[in-house]
Amino acid sequence: MRITLNGEAREVTEGQSVASLLADLGIQAERVAVELNLTIVDRQTFTGTSLRDGDRVEVIGFIGGGRSDDDER
């Protein structure tokens, strides 16, 4: 079946879960947010959330950073 992943068409296994998609992509689930058809998917439900033909998936990674005391010098 075909989904759109971060704006690009991708073939995935019928009924594949969000968790298994992330695993196939080599992405650690705790480091990303997933949007499925414009709705944020709760990380606790990644395993039980199955993808369907035509779904639009956005995987958004978190970037660490911020300001440290050294930045003030």
C-alpha positions in Angstrom: 0.0 0.0 0.0 1.1 3.6 -0.5 1.4 6.3 2.1 2.9 9.8 2.0 5.8 10.1 4.4 7.1 13.6 5.0 5.8 14.7 1.6 7.1 11.7 -0.3 5.2 8.6 -1.6 6.3 5.4 0.1 5.2 1.8 -0.2 4.6 0.0 3.1 3.2 -3.3 4.2 -0.6 -3.5 4.5 -1.6 -2.8 8.1 1.9 -1.7 9.2 1.9 0.1 12.5 3.4 3.5 13.2 5.9 1.7 15.5 7.0 -0.7 12.8 7.3 2.1 10.3 9.7 4.0 12.7 11.7 0.8 13.3 12.0 0.2 9.5 13.3 3.8 9.2 15.7 3.3 12.1 14.1 6.0 14.1 13.8 5.8 17.9 10.1 6.5 18.8 11.0 8.5 21.9 12.9 11.0 19.8 10.1 12.0 17.5 6.5 13.1 17.2 4.3 11.5 14.6 1.4 13.2 12.8 -1.1 11.0 11.0 -3.6 12.7 8.7 -3.1 16.0 10.6 -3.5 14.5 14.0 -0.7 13.9 16.5 -0.4 10.3 17.4 0.1 9.6 21.2 3.4 7.8 21.5 1.7 5.2 23.8 -0.4 4.1 20.8 2.3 3.8 18.1 2.2 0.0 18.2 -1.6 -0.2 18.0 -2.0 2.5 15.3 -2.2 0.9 11.9 -1.5 2.7 8.7 -4.0 2.6 5.8 -3.6 3.2 2.1 -3.4 6.9 1.4 -2.4 8.0 4.9 -0.3 11.1 5.3 2.4 10.7 7.9 4.8 13.3 9.2 7.7 12.3 11.4 9.1 15.3 13.3 12.4 15.0 15.1 13.3 16.9 18.3 16.5 18.9 18.3 18.2 19.5 21.6 19.8 22.8 22.4 19.1 25.9 24.4 21.2 28.3 26.2 23.9 27.5 28.7 25.7 29.7 31.1 28.7 29.8 28.8 26.5 31.6 26.1 26.4 34.7 28.3 30.2 35.2 28.1 
